[in-house]
Amino acid sequence: MNRQRLMQQIIIAILLGIITGWGFHHYLDANQTKEVASYINIITDVFLRLIKMIIAPLIFATIVAGLMSIGGSSSVGRITIRAMVWFIIAGLVSIGIGMLMANIFQPGVGLNAVIPQQENVDTGLNTGGFSLKNFISHIFPSSFAAAMANNEILQILIFSIFFGVALSYVCHKSQKKSPIVTMIEDLGHIMFRITDYVMSFAPIAVFAAIASAVTVQGLGLLYDYGKLIGLFYLGLFLLWAVLSAVGFLFLGKSMFSLMKLIREPVTLAFATASSESAYPKTMNALDRFGVPKKISSFVLPLGYSFNLDGSMMYQSFAVLFIAQAYNIDLSVAEQIMIMLTLMITSKGMAGVARASVVVVAATLPMFNLPEAGILLILAIDQFLDMGRTATNVVGNSISTAVIAKMEEKQSNSELEPQQNKIASQKVG
C-alpha cells in the first residue's frame, strides 16, 4: 500500500513540477528563471546527497554479505563471466539500435550547422583525463576510505570482493561465524532502514527536479527539438522491447511481474535522472521478485559500471546526429569503429559527472567530428538523460533477474545427479 502511494505521489510530483516550471518560465525573465531554478535545485541536491550518503556503505554491506552466502570462489567467477557476457551483448545491441535509428530517420539532416573557425569550443565538460588507460588504473582503489568518500562504485566493488572472499576463507578455516559477519549483516539492515527514511522525501525531490528543468528551458524547447527527442525515446522503446523479449525467454511469464515491481525505481530514475536514487528501490524490487541477495548484491553494482544500456544507445545516437547536423558522411566501416570505440570508452562512465555527454565529447575528436557539436544537444540533455537513466535501471534489473535464474538452473542441475545417486542407493 505504501509503495503504491509513493508511486502515485511521484507521478503527481512530475505533473506539478511541469505546471510550476511552466508558470515560472512564462512569467519571469531569463535572469529570474535561472535564479529561481537555482533555489529549487537545492531540494534536489539535498536529496541526491542523502542518496549518495547511503550508496557506499549499502554496496559494501550487501556485496560482502552476498559473497558470504555464495561461499565458493568458483560461484563468484561463474556469475561474473555470465554477467560480463550479458553486458557486452546488451551493449552492442544498445549501440546498434541507436545507430539504426539515426541512420533510418536521420534526425540531424537539414540543420546544416556550420563548423566554427575556432574549433576549440568550451563545452563545460571535463574530457581531459578520459581514456582507457586512466579507466583501468582507476578501477583499483588506492584507498578504501577515499573510494567510500567519493562514492566510487567500481572501486568499492573491487575492495568488497577482496574483503568478502578473505572473510569467507577465515570463517571457513575457523569453522565459526565471525562477529564481523554479524556486524556487516546488521549494517545492511540499518542502511535499508535509512533508505526508507530518505525515500519518503522522493516526491518532493522529483517535483523540484522537474520544476527546475522546465523553469529554465521551458516547454518550447521540447517543441523545437521534438523530432530528436521523439526519435530518441522511440529508440529507447525498441531497446526496452528487445530487453523484455530476451528476459521473457529466460523468465517466462514472471517477466511481467518483474516489470511491474520495478515501476517505482524506474519512475524515480526517470524523474531525477539519477541511477543512484533508484539503486535501493531496485534492490528491494529484485528481492521481492525472488532474486537471492547473494546475486543481486553482486550483479547490480557490477551492472551500474558495465551495463548502461540507455547511455550507450544515447551515445551512438548522439554521435551520428552531430555528424548529420554538420553534413559529414560516415561510412559503414567508420560507424563500426565508432561502435567498438563506444563499447570501450563507455566502461569508464562510472563516477564521471554527466558521463554520457562526456563520452560523446571525448569520442567526437577521435573521428574528426566537430567538438562544437556537443552544444547542439546540451540544451535538451536533461530530458534525454531522464530516459536513458530509466533504461539503465530496466537493463540492470532484467540482467540481474536472468543471471539469478541461470544460477538457479545450474544449482538444480548439480543437485540432480546427487539426488539420483541417493535414490538408487536406497533402492539397492
KEVEXSE-440682 format. One record per residue (C-alpha): residue number from 1; x, y, z. Coordinates in Angstrom, 3 decimals. Layout:
N
(NUM,(X,Y,Z))
...
//
This chain:
428
(1,(0.000,0.000,0.000))
(2,(2.862,2.378,0.914))
(3,(4.655,1.538,-2.341))
(4,(1.521,2.310,-4.371))
(5,(1.081,5.593,-2.509))
(6,(4.698,6.588,-3.163))
(7,(4.308,5.791,-6.871))
(8,(1.171,7.955,-7.062))
(9,(2.941,10.781,-5.224))
(10,(5.866,10.674,-7.672))
(11,(3.539,10.874,-10.694))
(12,(1.650,13.790,-9.119))
(13,(5.002,15.459,-8.343))
(14,(6.035,15.198,-12.015))
(15,(2.811,16.861,-13.181))
(16,(3.005,19.609,-10.551))
(17,(6.668,20.173,-11.420))
(18,(5.806,20.689,-15.105))
(19,(2.994,23.136,-14.268))
(20,(5.075,25.070,-11.724))
(21,(8.103,25.242,-14.014))
(22,(5.968,26.451,-16.923))
(23,(4.488,29.170,-14.706))
(24,(7.909,30.453,-13.627))
(25,(9.270,30.301,-17.186))
(26,(6.254,32.126,-18.597))
(27,(6.030,34.979,-16.083))
(28,(9.714,35.586,-15.215))
(29,(12.573,36.887,-17.344))
(30,(15.689,34.841,-18.199))
(31,(17.799,36.016,-15.243))
(32,(14.963,35.478,-12.775))
(33,(14.251,31.951,-14.042))
(34,(17.888,30.943,-13.544))
(35,(17.870,32.341,-10.007))
(36,(14.570,30.641,-9.106))
(37,(15.747,27.346,-10.627))
(38,(18.968,27.500,-8.578))
(39,(16.942,27.754,-5.371))
(40,(14.574,24.964,-6.415))
(41,(17.609,22.810,-7.221))
(42,(18.662,22.958,-3.579))
(43,(15.924,20.426,-2.762))
(44,(17.087,18.004,-5.460))
(45,(20.736,18.437,-4.458))
(46,(19.946,17.647,-0.820))
(47,(18.012,14.526,-1.803))
(48,(20.785,13.263,-4.091))
(49,(23.358,13.958,-1.370))
(50,(21.309,11.836,1.036))
(51,(21.166,9.078,-1.577))
(52,(24.934,9.227,-2.083))
(53,(25.334,9.032,1.695))
(54,(23.605,5.634,1.577))
(55,(25.117,4.076,-1.554))
(56,(28.716,3.341,-0.463))
(57,(28.025,1.541,2.866))
(58,(24.986,-0.203,1.345))
(59,(27.004,-1.611,-1.579))
(60,(29.831,-2.699,0.723))
(61,(27.478,-4.446,3.173))
(62,(25.367,-6.193,0.515))
(63,(28.333,-7.390,-1.584))
(64,(30.246,-8.806,1.391))
(65,(27.101,-10.458,2.790))
(66,(26.349,-11.822,-0.678))
(67,(29.818,-13.300,-1.072))
(68,(29.499,-14.938,2.343))
(69,(26.244,-16.527,1.132))
(70,(27.778,-17.684,-2.161))
(71,(30.657,-19.267,-0.284))
(72,(32.847,-20.601,-3.097))
(73,(35.062,-18.515,-5.332))
(74,(34.019,-20.669,-8.313))
(75,(30.472,-19.358,-7.982))
(76,(31.756,-15.789,-7.991))
(77,(33.746,-16.446,-11.148))
(78,(30.806,-18.107,-12.899))
(79,(28.420,-15.277,-12.013))
(80,(30.973,-12.652,-13.114))
(81,(31.527,-14.326,-16.503))
(82,(27.799,-14.643,-17.144))
(83,(27.226,-11.045,-16.141))
(84,(30.017,-9.699,-18.370))
(85,(28.850,-11.748,-21.378))
(86,(25.347,-10.318,-20.905))
(87,(26.706,-6.776,-20.512))
(88,(28.805,-6.969,-23.691))
(89,(25.967,-8.363,-25.817))
(90,(23.448,-5.887,-24.369))
(91,(25.902,-3.040,-25.013))
(92,(26.355,-3.993,-28.671))
(93,(22.570,-4.254,-29.105))
(94,(22.040,-0.864,-27.435))
(95,(24.646,0.909,-29.559))
(96,(23.329,-0.864,-32.674))
(97,(19.764,0.312,-32.067))
(98,(20.971,3.896,-31.597))
(99,(22.893,3.771,-34.875))
(100,(19.994,2.114,-36.702))
(101,(17.553,4.814,-35.566))
(102,(19.954,7.604,-36.545))
(103,(20.625,6.083,-39.987))
(104,(16.985,5.405,-40.818))
(105,(15.387,8.647,-39.597))
(106,(18.440,10.971,-39.835))
(107,(17.349,13.487,-37.180))
(108,(20.338,15.798,-37.827))
(109,(19.823,16.176,-41.568))
(110,(18.638,19.662,-42.522))
(111,(20.193,21.502,-39.578))
(112,(23.156,22.498,-41.793))
(113,(25.273,23.510,-38.813))
(114,(28.482,25.379,-39.634))
(115,(31.768,24.231,-38.126))
(116,(33.183,27.203,-36.178))
(117,(36.521,28.590,-37.388))
(118,(37.887,28.272,-33.867))
(119,(37.219,24.617,-33.171))
(120,(38.314,24.746,-29.509))
(121,(34.877,25.409,-28.076))
(122,(34.341,25.466,-24.330))
(123,(31.605,22.895,-23.685))
(124,(31.987,22.964,-19.920))
(125,(32.796,19.234,-19.895))
(126,(35.935,17.656,-18.484))
(127,(37.246,15.157,-21.051))
(128,(40.971,15.649,-20.422))
(129,(41.604,12.534,-18.370))
(130,(39.109,10.340,-20.165))
(131,(40.987,7.341,-21.618))
(132,(41.025,3.553,-21.376))
(133,(44.421,3.704,-19.635))
(134,(43.122,6.011,-16.904))
(135,(39.942,3.966,-16.550))
(136,(41.803,0.675,-15.979))
(137,(44.095,2.181,-13.352))
(138,(41.137,3.970,-11.760))
(139,(39.285,0.672,-11.213))
(140,(41.601,-0.301,-8.374))
(141,(41.366,1.830,-5.228))
(142,(44.462,3.325,-3.643))
(143,(42.414,3.941,-0.517))
(144,(39.179,2.302,0.580))
(145,(38.320,5.389,2.631))
(146,(38.726,7.627,-0.437))
(147,(36.616,5.270,-2.545))
(148,(33.846,5.379,0.078))
(149,(34.102,9.159,0.422))
(150,(33.873,9.720,-3.351))
(151,(31.204,7.032,-3.966))
(152,(33.441,5.240,-6.468))
(153,(31.151,2.261,-7.059))
(154,(33.650,0.204,-9.064))
(155,(36.451,0.722,-6.534))
(156,(34.116,-0.175,-3.658))
(157,(33.104,-3.278,-5.608))
(158,(36.741,-4.368,-6.049))
(159,(37.600,-3.894,-2.378))
(160,(34.368,-5.591,-1.258))
(161,(35.176,-8.661,-3.382))
(162,(38.642,-8.981,-1.829))
(163,(37.225,-8.392,1.655))
(164,(34.303,-10.816,1.191))
(165,(36.428,-13.634,-0.237))
(166,(39.048,-13.216,2.524))
(167,(36.355,-13.116,5.240))
(168,(34.740,-16.238,3.782))
(169,(38.122,-18.028,3.886))
(170,(38.761,-17.001,7.501))
(171,(35.289,-18.140,8.626))
(172,(35.638,-21.432,6.746))
(173,(39.055,-22.097,8.288))
(174,(37.941,-21.304,11.844))
(175,(34.599,-23.126,11.251))
(176,(32.654,-20.471,13.145))
(177,(30.761,-17.325,12.285))
(178,(32.866,-14.217,12.801))
(179,(31.377,-11.240,14.710))
(180,(32.392,-9.160,11.685))
(181,(29.862,-11.095,9.566))
(182,(27.074,-10.276,12.037))
(183,(28.153,-6.640,12.096))
(184,(28.111,-6.391,8.287))
(185,(24.687,-8.069,8.079))
(186,(23.369,-5.603,10.678))
(187,(24.934,-2.738,8.706))
(188,(22.947,-3.833,5.646))
(189,(19.679,-3.873,7.628))
(190,(20.434,-0.433,9.076))
(191,(21.207,1.067,5.665))
(192,(17.964,-0.297,4.193))
(193,(16.064,1.306,7.081))
(194,(17.819,4.641,6.446))
(195,(16.875,4.222,2.773))
(196,(13.197,4.057,3.739))
(197,(13.567,7.333,5.635))
(198,(15.295,9.084,2.721))
(199,(12.837,7.753,0.131))
(200,(9.942,9.394,1.948))
(201,(11.305,12.685,0.540))
(202,(11.442,11.354,-3.048))
(203,(8.234,13.042,-4.323))
(204,(9.460,16.458,-3.148))
(205,(12.826,15.916,-4.856))
(206,(11.100,14.782,-8.071))
(207,(8.911,17.903,-8.057))
(208,(11.981,20.112,-7.619))
(209,(13.985,18.367,-10.378))
(210,(11.207,18.694,-12.971))
(211,(10.238,22.234,-11.955))
(212,(13.856,23.428,-12.139))
(213,(14.438,21.996,-15.634))
(214,(11.199,23.406,-17.076))
(215,(11.729,26.787,-15.361))
(216,(14.991,27.364,-17.241))
(217,(14.325,25.558,-20.532))
(218,(10.569,25.942,-20.843))
(219,(8.241,23.637,-22.739))
(220,(9.075,25.388,-26.006))
(221,(12.423,23.617,-26.115))
(222,(10.586,20.309,-26.342))
(223,(8.798,21.521,-29.472))
(224,(12.000,22.843,-31.088))
(225,(13.833,19.547,-30.568))
(226,(10.681,17.452,-30.872))
(227,(11.952,15.216,-33.695))
(228,(15.220,14.436,-31.938))
(229,(13.576,13.744,-28.578))
(230,(10.772,11.705,-30.157))
(231,(13.154,9.502,-32.162))
(232,(15.419,9.018,-29.147))
(233,(12.528,7.827,-26.993))
(234,(11.302,5.603,-29.831))
(235,(14.762,4.020,-29.838))
(236,(14.552,3.528,-26.065))
(237,(11.151,1.883,-26.523))
(238,(12.657,-0.557,-29.049))
(239,(15.513,-1.274,-26.637))
(240,(13.030,-1.948,-23.825))
(241,(11.155,-4.315,-26.163))
(242,(14.332,-6.238,-27.037))
(243,(15.459,-6.476,-23.396))
(244,(11.980,-7.561,-22.295))
(245,(11.775,-10.191,-25.055))
(246,(15.136,-11.692,-24.060))
(247,(14.098,-11.549,-20.416))
(248,(10.873,-13.376,-21.300))
(249,(12.884,-16.201,-22.904))
(250,(14.617,-16.843,-19.578))
(251,(11.959,-15.818,-17.050))
(252,(8.727,-16.707,-18.831))
(253,(5.529,-15.059,-17.625))
(254,(7.252,-13.903,-14.434))
(255,(8.880,-11.236,-16.637))
(256,(5.607,-9.285,-16.393))
(257,(5.810,-9.434,-12.602))
(258,(9.370,-8.102,-12.715))
(259,(8.373,-5.136,-14.898))
(260,(5.540,-4.349,-12.508))
(261,(7.842,-4.477,-9.487))
(262,(10.463,-2.142,-10.985))
(263,(7.968,0.561,-11.971))
(264,(8.786,2.583,-8.869))
(265,(12.607,2.669,-9.215))
(266,(12.294,3.272,-12.981))
(267,(9.938,6.213,-12.408))
(268,(12.238,7.603,-9.733))
(269,(15.269,7.274,-12.033))
(270,(13.349,8.971,-14.854))
(271,(12.204,11.895,-12.725))
(272,(15.540,12.576,-11.007))
(273,(17.815,11.495,-13.918))
(274,(19.894,9.664,-11.307))
(275,(20.550,5.919,-11.275))
(276,(21.848,6.212,-7.728))
(277,(18.460,7.399,-6.472))
(278,(16.886,4.203,-7.840))
(279,(19.518,1.772,-6.528))
(280,(17.955,0.976,-3.117))
(281,(14.462,0.609,-4.591))
(282,(15.804,-1.610,-7.393))
(283,(17.454,-3.882,-4.818))
(284,(14.167,-4.054,-2.936))
(285,(12.184,-4.839,-6.104))
(286,(14.575,-7.664,-7.069))
(287,(14.307,-9.041,-3.547))
(288,(10.504,-9.119,-3.808))
(289,(10.820,-10.762,-7.231))
(290,(12.751,-13.589,-5.604))
(291,(16.325,-12.837,-6.676))
(292,(18.673,-14.066,-3.907))
(293,(20.539,-11.241,-2.222))
(294,(23.818,-13.023,-2.902))
(295,(23.133,-12.493,-6.634))
(296,(21.543,-9.031,-6.629))
(297,(24.099,-7.547,-4.232))
(298,(26.901,-8.587,-6.595))
(299,(25.476,-8.276,-10.134))
(300,(23.573,-4.999,-9.667))
(301,(26.594,-2.898,-8.574))
(302,(28.615,-4.521,-11.367))
(303,(25.884,-3.510,-13.824))
(304,(25.982,0.084,-12.609))
(305,(29.503,0.295,-14.035))
(306,(29.332,-2.017,-17.061))
(307,(25.698,-2.361,-18.122))
(308,(24.414,1.110,-19.018))
(309,(22.159,0.203,-21.948))
(310,(20.307,3.512,-22.219))
(311,(23.502,5.548,-22.006))
(312,(25.222,3.526,-24.738))
(313,(22.233,3.859,-27.070))
(314,(22.260,7.606,-26.463))
(315,(25.971,7.895,-27.274))
(316,(25.745,6.225,-30.698))
(317,(22.566,8.178,-31.483))
(318,(24.177,11.487,-30.453))
(319,(27.429,10.946,-32.388))
(320,(25.575,10.221,-35.650))
(321,(23.150,13.123,-35.025))
(322,(26.088,15.533,-34.719))
(323,(27.726,14.155,-37.878))
(324,(24.450,14.600,-39.789))
(325,(23.970,18.122,-38.418))
(326,(27.333,19.147,-39.933))
(327,(26.649,17.211,-43.176))
(328,(29.514,14.785,-42.532))
(329,(29.051,11.367,-44.131))
(330,(30.310,8.382,-42.164))
(331,(30.963,5.094,-43.951))
(332,(29.800,1.742,-42.609))
(333,(33.391,0.940,-41.581))
(334,(33.656,4.231,-39.665))
(335,(30.363,3.577,-37.908))
(336,(31.547,0.093,-36.888))
(337,(34.708,1.665,-35.481))
(338,(32.568,4.172,-33.561))
(339,(30.524,1.276,-32.174))
(340,(33.631,-0.572,-30.957))
(341,(35.122,2.629,-29.534))
(342,(31.956,3.413,-27.575))
(343,(31.903,-0.143,-26.224))
(344,(35.302,0.527,-24.645))
(345,(35.069,4.191,-23.645))
(346,(31.605,3.801,-22.122))
(347,(33.079,1.471,-19.484))
(348,(34.749,4.497,-17.934))
(349,(31.475,6.275,-17.240))
(350,(31.098,5.277,-13.589))
(351,(31.778,8.207,-11.286))
(352,(32.060,10.788,-14.108))
(353,(29.745,13.800,-13.907))
(354,(27.340,13.970,-16.912))
(355,(29.024,10.777,-18.019))
(356,(27.154,10.057,-21.264))
(357,(27.744,13.559,-22.640))
(358,(31.394,13.369,-21.610))
(359,(31.810,10.090,-23.534))
(360,(30.285,11.687,-26.645))
(361,(32.527,14.765,-26.278))
(362,(35.599,12.521,-25.887))
(363,(34.639,10.363,-28.902))
(364,(33.992,13.178,-31.419))
(365,(37.639,14.224,-31.998))
(366,(38.688,10.581,-32.446))
(367,(36.710,10.572,-35.714))
(368,(37.401,14.184,-36.768))
(369,(33.907,15.308,-35.842))
(370,(33.499,18.893,-34.557))
(371,(33.566,19.118,-30.767))
(372,(31.208,22.091,-31.010))
(373,(28.507,19.590,-31.981))
(374,(28.054,18.732,-28.305))
(375,(26.480,22.182,-27.866))
(376,(23.605,21.090,-30.121))
(377,(22.379,18.564,-27.569))
(378,(23.448,20.126,-24.254))
(379,(20.277,22.245,-24.132))
(380,(17.999,19.193,-24.045))
(381,(20.382,16.793,-22.307))
(382,(18.288,16.866,-19.120))
(383,(15.264,15.457,-20.981))
(384,(17.369,12.829,-22.769))
(385,(19.145,11.936,-19.521))
(386,(15.828,11.076,-17.865))
(387,(15.053,8.438,-20.494))
(388,(18.497,6.876,-20.667))
(389,(18.763,6.683,-16.864))
(390,(15.413,4.898,-16.579))
(391,(16.552,2.480,-19.307))
(392,(19.757,1.737,-17.391))
(393,(17.640,0.671,-14.412))
(394,(15.465,-1.568,-16.606))
(395,(18.507,-3.205,-18.221))
(396,(20.229,-3.871,-14.907))
(397,(17.053,-5.260,-13.327))
(398,(16.460,-7.708,-16.187))
(399,(20.105,-8.805,-16.344))
(400,(20.228,-9.473,-12.580))
(401,(16.981,-11.473,-12.664))
(402,(18.131,-13.530,-15.680))
(403,(21.535,-14.330,-14.143))
(404,(19.778,-15.389,-10.928))
(405,(17.561,-17.723,-12.989))
(406,(20.599,-19.201,-14.726))
(407,(22.284,-19.775,-11.360))
(408,(19.139,-21.487,-10.079))
(409,(19.142,-23.870,-13.045))
(410,(22.860,-24.506,-12.565))
(411,(22.329,-25.397,-8.899))
(412,(19.426,-27.713,-9.758))
(413,(21.458,-29.499,-12.442))
(414,(24.321,-30.012,-9.972))
(415,(21.978,-31.390,-7.308))
(416,(20.097,-33.762,-9.640))
(417,(22.910,-36.372,-10.051))
(418,(23.426,-36.430,-6.278))
(419,(19.700,-36.949,-5.681))
(420,(19.583,-39.740,-8.287))
(421,(22.589,-41.422,-6.649))
(422,(20.959,-41.284,-3.210))
(423,(17.700,-42.640,-4.621))
(424,(19.488,-45.541,-6.342))
(425,(21.327,-46.404,-3.127))
(426,(18.025,-46.554,-1.238))
(427,(16.521,-48.805,-3.880))
(428,(19.599,-51.049,-3.802))
//
